[in-house]
Amino acid sequence: MKTNALKDYLSVVANIEKERYMQDNLYSYLQQRISQLGIPAHIEKPIRSGAFDATDLLMWIGGGALFGFIGGGIICGIISLFNVGLFDTLIHLGGLFHTIFIGGLVTAAIAMIGVIIYAVYAAKSDSLDYNYRYKKYVQACSNDKARVENELKERELFVQQQNLLAKQMQETKEILQALYNKGIIYKKYHWNFVAICTFYEYIDSQRFTELGAAYNQYEVELRLEHITDRLDIIIDKLDELIRIQYIICSKISEANHMLNKIWSSNLEIASHIQEIDANGDELNSRISTLQRNSDFMLYLTEEHIKEQDYRKRYSIN
């Protein structure tokens, strides 16, 4: 293959590898966003604190009565002892016991009434608190339901895009496979975005005119660590490595720019979709209309046109 034809071929393969990189990332973006949308939040339903249940109330009343009776009796006994005197008290023990008993009963009754009043107050406070928390719970459920409904509309947009993108990804892969099948590039370097861009840079910059020399130079530079074939490192150090690996860094920058452009357009469309009051087929139809002139659809259209041109230029069925 002549040098100009080889350069044209490598340029096409490098561009398609760039699109494959961009499409893979966009598909991942869509998949991640789809997995996050329309998921109801876990909102815990409030329960009554139950300041007093029936058993607790009986225990408090019984305990109040018992301690009231004992405490009141002791206090009344001591008061009687001081008022009447020890000698007269011993003579009139019956009267003392009567005083203690009556005092205990009165105190027990007061304690029981106090416990009941407190229980009523606590129950009322608990009811008010529960009603407040339940009102907030109902409002939170309503807000979350509205959020889920809006997100499901947005999710439908991304599901549609993911389906369309999957078809485009398959077409891109088929064309790239057909170009590799022509046997111009050694099999070791098939589907290697970094290697293809490096070979193209060697030929385009006129450092070499044929692939054999480009392969040797590539392997030497890798061994000497003058360049890297790790895409993750290149992505992290684009600004630094663009002086050394210009083509691959430029292609990644172009792909990232397109990816950001499409995603910004998607988010803008998603904000409008939430205003659509429709479901089912009508919702799908209105989403399709809304995104007809989106950056995503424009990208698919342009990519389809380019790949049809590649098919003709390289006789790909």
C-alpha angles and dihedrals in degrees: 000000000000118000096251092048090047091050090050091048094049090047091055094046091047091050093050091048087052091052091048089053092049094045093050090052093046091049089052090049091051093046092050093048093047091053091053099049131087097014112141115232119240104249114182115225112233120244130203112263090221100218088191130009121192094269093047091048093052091048092050092047092046092046092047091050093048096047091040091052094047095041094043092047093051093048093048090047092052092047091049091048093054094043098047102028133240096272096051091042091056090049093049101039091146091060090047092053090046090053092047092049095048092045090049093050093049092047091046090051091050091049091049092050090048092051091048092049090049091047092052091048092047091048091050092048091048091050092051091047092047092049090051093049092045091051089053089047092053091048091048091050090049092049092047092049090053090048092051092049091051093045092050088058090050090046090056089058092054093044090054091048092048091053092049091045092050090059091048091048090054091051091048091050093049093052092046091049090050091051092050090047089064086078096230094122120051112254093241090070099045114125090011106130094186096048094047092051091047093052090048090051091051092051097038092050089049093239087128136010101202136043099241092067090042091055092051093048092048093053092046093051090048092052092048089046091234086133135016131226093199109110094199092058092048091050091051094047103036096136092047099044099042089087090058104030101028102164099048092045091048092049092050091048090051091049093048091049091053091045092053091046093052093045093050089051090049093053091050091051090047091057090056093045091062088064092058113106100204143093141202119005093355091055091049090049094050092046090052090050092047095052096040092106096031122129088249094058092042089053092051092048094049092045092050091051092049093048092049087055090051089052091055095043094051099031095245115167 
